Amino acid sequence: MERRELLLWGATGAAALGVAGCEQAGLIPPVQIENAVAEDARLPAIEWQMATSWPADLDSIFWGAQLVANRVAALTNGRFLIRPRAAGELAPGLGVLNAVEEGTVPIGHTVSHYYTDRGNVIALNNGLPFGLTARQQNAWLYEGGGLQLLQEIHAERFNIIQFPAGNSGVQMGGWFNKEINSVSDLEGLRMRIPGIAGQVMERLGVSVQMLPGGEIFQALANGAIDAAEWVGPYEDERMGFHTVAGFYYYPGWWDPGSTVEVQINLDEWKELPEQYQEALKAAAYEANVRMMARYDARNPAALQRLLNDGGVTLRPFPDDLLNTAEEAAFELFDETAAADADFASIFKEWLAFRDAIHAWHGLAELGYLQYVGRSR
């Protein structure tokens, strides 16, 4: 089989996505299937452990990993079981890709911008600063050829195949222990922020710290860092950041549509029966849609609670910070493209897609939202 044929994520019928019904609100419990018999008895019984980058009590991100596992179990009549594990149980929260690449675990649930030390091209999986929103990211990955290009790179560099399996939408700009009135206020600030965003922030004078999610609260609480970004109101409230930092900034220009992904060791993937591969694709696809829907449904009320009950001061980033950050980001992209032919090739297509879809959404989506905002 040609590599390109192997890596094409393909499409899976909508009917398969609905086989298992709906879960109750909250964390999805592990699937309990007794005396399950596959329609094809020749299919093997397989059980995989899934490393994740998340604390187990995050009921949108870790929930997404559980959703993948439950769907795969339902679509294979319990013959293929995946057990998601919290960060640190199978691999460090920032070491999931490495564990999957090495075959320590067969599958992981993470975001690629945690691993830009392996090359900035990997960050194109989940999005670049000042890049694509969740809808735009999905359009580029599924219909614009982005996923196929990235799967080829990841097969060659990391021996993995990856599928989108969640999105946070436009994230918040994070929590700060002081007000930021201009870009100069970032000088010397100690901030938890990963990936290319961290590289951009370093150019603005920030002392960047790389911490997994489970360590951020304590670092903010004891003063080891002055600021931190995570996701958005719902997850941030659950993490308790409002109790240790008073200023909440927006927008998260570094994460306008951050894709979470399932990463699978390519050798393990090739050994799976085709039915199991299709089940994994379908499960990842559903998780990609459901996680974004979950955030959109829960963020508004969470933000109101933070503002009404949490004593939070909400602030937009000043224009000079946004302008300087955007200039620094595209300087970094140009430097990366000059040093990495793979990044240059994909970035050229990504940029053309970004410019076109921003123009379209700026006309239709933004025009509509501006009108309804004025009419309220």
C-alpha positions as a printed Julia matrix, in Angstrom:
376×3 Matrix{Float64}:
   0.0     0.0    0.0
   1.32    3.45  -0.86
   2.1     5.72   2.09
  -0.26    8.39   0.82
  -3.09    5.84   0.67
  -2.27    4.58   4.15
  -2.34    8.03   5.7
  -5.49    9.4    4.12
  -7.88    9.82   7.02
 -10.84    9.19   4.77
 -14.48    9.66   5.63
 -16.78    7.64   7.81
 -20.56    7.51   7.53
 -22.63    9.6    9.88
 -24.66    6.55  10.83
 -21.65    5.0   12.52
 -21.26    8.06  14.72
 -24.68    7.56  16.24
 -24.42    3.88  17.09
 -23.61    4.32  20.75
 -26.21    6.95  21.66
 -25.54    9.82  24.04
 -23.63   10.08  27.31
 -24.89   11.73  30.44
 -23.47   15.14  31.33
 -20.12   15.24  33.05
 -17.26   12.83  32.78
 -17.92    9.81  30.61
 -17.52    6.63  32.66
 -15.5     3.77  31.19
 -17.55    1.56  28.93
 -18.65   -1.67  30.59
 -19.43   -4.28  27.94
 -20.11   -7.82  29.07
 -20.16  -10.82  26.76
 -19.68   -8.59  23.72
 -19.37  -10.52  20.49
 -18.16   -8.81  17.33
 -20.13   -9.39  14.17
 -16.96  -10.83  12.7
 -15.56  -13.27  15.27
 -12.24  -13.24  13.45
 -11.55   -9.68  14.66
  -9.07   -9.68  17.53
  -9.68   -8.43  21.05
  -7.3    -5.5   21.59
  -6.8    -3.27  24.61
  -4.68   -0.12  24.43
  -3.6     2.3   27.13
  -3.9     5.95  26.06
  -1.5     8.53  27.47
  -2.96   12.03  27.77
  -1.65   15.48  28.63
  -4.56   16.25  30.97
  -5.59   15.97  34.59
  -8.45   13.49  34.79
 -10.91   16.01  36.28
 -10.96   18.23  33.18
 -14.38   17.35  31.88
 -13.97   18.79  28.4
 -10.42   17.91  27.38
 -10.01   14.62  29.25
 -13.67   13.98  28.49
 -12.71   14.16  24.81
 -10.21   11.35  25.29
 -12.89    9.3   27.04
 -15.35   10.0   24.23
 -12.86    8.61  21.69
 -12.4     5.48  23.79
 -16.12    4.92  24.34
 -17.0     5.37  20.69
 -14.32    2.93  19.58
 -15.6     0.36  22.09
 -19.19    0.83  20.92
 -18.33    0.68  17.22
 -16.35   -2.55  17.67
 -18.76   -4.27  20.06
 -16.17   -4.12  22.8
 -13.45   -5.88  20.82
 -11.19   -2.8   20.73
 -10.85   -1.08  24.09
  -8.83    2.07  24.79
  -8.16    3.19  28.37
  -7.38    6.94  28.72
  -5.01    7.73  31.56
  -4.27   11.07  33.2
  -1.06   12.98  32.62
   1.83   11.41  34.49
   0.37    7.92  34.72
   1.82    6.57  31.47
   3.86    9.54  30.29
   4.54   13.1   31.42
   1.9    15.57  30.32
   4.4    17.18  27.95
   5.85   13.85  26.82
   2.93   12.1   25.15
   4.24   12.43  21.59
   7.6    11.02  22.6
   5.96    8.03  24.31
   3.82    7.28  21.25
   6.74    7.73  18.87
   8.88    5.32  20.86
   6.07    2.78  21.17
   5.95    3.02  24.96
   2.22    3.56  24.5
   0.29    2.94  21.26
  -1.9     6.03  21.41
  -1.97    9.51  22.95
  -4.3    12.49  23.34
  -2.47   15.82  23.35
  -1.73   19.04  21.45
   1.22   19.35  19.12
   2.4    22.77  20.22
   3.79   21.11  23.35
   6.5    19.59  21.14
   7.86   22.46  19.07
  11.3    21.59  20.37
  11.04   18.86  17.71
  10.37   21.46  15.0
   7.81   24.22  14.55
   6.16   22.37  11.67
   4.39   20.21  14.24
   2.46   23.23  15.55
   0.54   23.44  12.27
  -1.49   20.48  13.59
  -3.24   22.57  16.18
  -2.8    26.08  14.82
  -0.47   29.06  14.67
  -0.72   32.43  16.42
  -3.01   34.83  14.54
  -4.14   31.85  12.49
  -7.39   29.96  11.99
 -10.49   29.72  14.15
 -11.91   26.29  14.95
 -14.19   26.24  11.91
 -11.43   27.55   9.68
  -8.95   25.04  11.08
 -11.35   22.18  10.36
 -11.92   23.5    6.86
  -8.17   23.56   6.2
  -7.51   20.14   7.74
 -10.46   18.21   6.3
 -11.13   20.0    3.0
  -8.04   22.1    2.3
  -5.53   19.26   2.28
  -3.83   20.24   5.52
  -4.3    16.98   7.37
  -2.9    14.87   4.55
   0.21   17.06   4.32
   0.74   16.94   8.07
   0.19   13.2    8.28
   2.93   12.66   5.72
   5.35   14.84   7.72
   4.49   13.14  11.0
   4.9     9.68   9.53
   8.36   10.56   8.29
   9.57   12.47  11.34
   7.82   10.84  14.27
   6.43    7.48  13.07
   2.92    8.54  14.08
  -0.41    9.16  12.41
  -2.63   11.84  13.93
  -6.29   12.85  13.7
  -8.08   15.96  14.98
  -9.99   15.02  18.13
 -11.16   18.25  19.73
 -10.96   22.01  19.62
 -11.2    24.79  22.18
 -12.17   27.62  19.83
 -10.65   31.06  20.38
  -9.05   30.81  23.79
  -8.72   33.49  26.43
  -5.48   35.41  26.82
  -4.84   34.08  30.27
  -4.47   35.1   33.9
  -2.15   37.86  35.12
  -1.27   39.14  38.56
  -0.92   42.71  37.26
  -2.61   44.9   34.68
  -1.09   44.96  31.19
  -1.46   48.43  29.67
   1.14   48.17  26.91
   3.58   45.7   25.41
   6.31   47.12  27.68
   4.49   45.67  30.7
   5.43   42.19  29.51
   9.15   42.78  30.04
  10.46   40.29  32.6
   7.03   38.73  33.19
   7.22   35.02  34.04
   4.44   33.28  32.1
   3.37   29.73  31.45
   2.78   29.57  27.71
   3.92   26.75  25.4
   4.96   26.26  21.8
   5.29   28.91  19.11
   3.25   31.28  21.28
   5.99   31.02  23.88
   8.61   31.77  21.26
   6.69   34.89  20.27
   6.28   35.97  23.88
  10.02   35.59  24.44
  10.54   38.15  21.66
   8.3    40.51  23.63
  10.43   40.18  26.76
   8.53   37.44  28.6
  10.35   34.77  30.6
   8.52   31.71  29.27
   7.8    28.7   31.47
   6.69   25.3   30.14
   4.38   23.59  32.63
   1.8    20.83  32.18
  -1.77   21.72  33.1
  -1.69   20.03  36.48
   1.16   22.25  37.7
  -0.11   25.67  36.64
  -2.31   26.51  39.62
   0.37   25.87  42.23
   2.93   27.88  40.26
   0.55   30.85  40.12
  -0.41   30.45  43.76
   3.16   30.4   45.1
   4.45   33.16  42.83
   6.72   30.97  40.72
   5.01   32.52  37.67
   3.24   35.84  37.19
   0.83   34.79  34.46
  -0.52   31.71  32.71
  -2.71   30.8   29.78
  -4.83   27.67  29.72
  -8.08   27.39  27.73
 -11.16   29.48  28.45
 -13.73   30.32  31.13
 -15.15   26.84  31.73
 -11.85   24.99  32.13
 -10.15   27.98  33.78
 -12.86   28.2   36.41
 -12.52   24.48  37.16
  -8.76   24.94  37.57
  -9.36   27.73  40.1
  -7.11   30.31  38.46
  -9.45   33.14  39.48
  -8.54   32.51  43.11
  -4.84   33.25  42.56
  -4.79   35.85  39.75
  -7.17   38.78  39.33
  -6.74   39.98  35.73
  -8.26   37.94  32.91
  -7.2    38.94  29.39
  -8.57   38.31  25.91
  -8.26   37.27  23.14
  -5.89   34.3   23.06
  -4.23   35.37  19.81
  -1.92   32.38  20.01
  -4.8    29.87  20.11
  -7.64   31.06  17.86
  -8.69   27.46  17.13
  -6.49   25.02  18.96
  -6.94   21.44  17.71
  -6.5    18.6   20.19
  -5.43   15.39  18.5
  -5.18   11.66  18.79
  -1.66   10.44  17.98
  -1.11    6.77  17.14
   2.15    4.91  16.71
   2.31    4.16  12.99
   3.5     0.57  13.45
   0.56   -0.1   15.78
  -1.81    1.61  13.34
  -0.73   -0.59  10.46
  -1.44   -3.7   12.54
  -5.04   -2.72  13.27
  -7.83   -4.33  11.24
  -9.4    -1.85   8.83
 -12.64   -1.88  10.83
 -10.75   -0.72  13.92
  -8.98    2.01  11.98
 -12.33    3.27  10.73
 -13.75    3.19  14.25
 -10.85    5.31  15.49
 -11.3     7.82  12.67
 -15.01    8.1   13.39
 -14.44    8.47  17.13
 -11.82   11.18  16.66
 -14.07   13.04  14.25
 -16.96   13.03  16.68
 -14.74   14.17  19.55
 -13.5    17.02  17.37
 -17.07   18.24  16.89
 -18.37   17.52  20.38
 -15.54   19.15  22.33
 -16.03   22.47  20.53
 -19.78   22.26  21.07
 -19.22   21.54  24.75
 -17.02   24.61  25.2
 -19.43   26.84  23.29
 -22.3    25.66  25.47
 -20.47   26.05  28.79
 -18.14   29.03  28.41
 -20.81   31.8   28.53
 -22.18   30.85  31.94
 -18.7    30.19  33.32
 -17.55   33.64  32.25
 -20.52   35.25  33.96
 -19.75   33.35  37.16
 -16.14   34.48  37.06
 -17.17   38.09  36.59
 -20.1    38.11  39.04
 -18.8    35.87  41.81
 -15.07   35.49  41.26
 -13.97   39.11  41.54
 -12.27   38.88  38.16
 -11.23   41.96  36.2
 -11.74   41.34  32.48
  -9.45   43.25  30.12
  -8.65   43.21  26.39
  -5.02   43.08  25.38
  -3.89   46.57  24.34
  -3.59   47.21  20.61
   0.15   47.85  20.72
   0.67   44.4   22.26
  -1.45   42.69  19.62
   0.25   44.56  16.78
   3.74   43.84  18.1
   2.91   40.19  18.76
   1.55   39.72  15.23
   4.67   41.24  13.7
   6.88   39.03  15.88
   4.84   35.93  15.0
   5.18   36.39  11.25
   8.87   37.19  11.58
   9.21   33.86  13.39
   7.22   32.07  10.67
   9.51   33.53   7.99
  12.62   32.46   9.91
  11.23   28.97  10.43
  10.34   28.65   6.74
  13.89   29.68   5.77
  15.31   26.89   7.95
  12.73   24.11   7.39
  11.59   23.2    3.88
   8.67   21.14   5.2
   7.36   24.07   7.22
   7.89   26.42   4.27
   5.93   24.19   1.9
   2.93   23.69   4.2
   2.98   27.26   5.54
   2.68   28.68   2.03
  -0.54   26.73   1.45
  -1.79   27.46   4.97
  -1.24   31.2    4.55
  -3.1    31.35   1.24
  -6.0    29.42   2.79
  -5.96   31.71   5.87
  -6.1    34.9    3.85
  -8.99   33.66   1.71
 -11.11   32.3    4.55
 -10.47   35.34   6.77
 -11.78   37.54   3.96
 -14.9    35.38   3.59
 -15.63   35.12   7.3
 -14.86   38.83   7.73
 -17.61   39.56   5.23
 -20.29   37.05   6.22
 -19.7    35.91   9.81
 -18.34   39.16  11.21
 -20.89   41.25   9.36
 -23.72   39.25  10.88
 -22.28   39.24  14.41
 -21.63   42.98  14.32
 -25.26   43.59  13.34
 -26.81   41.38  16.0
 -24.42   42.86  18.56
 -25.65   46.38  17.74
 -29.29   45.32  17.76
 -29.33   43.88  21.29
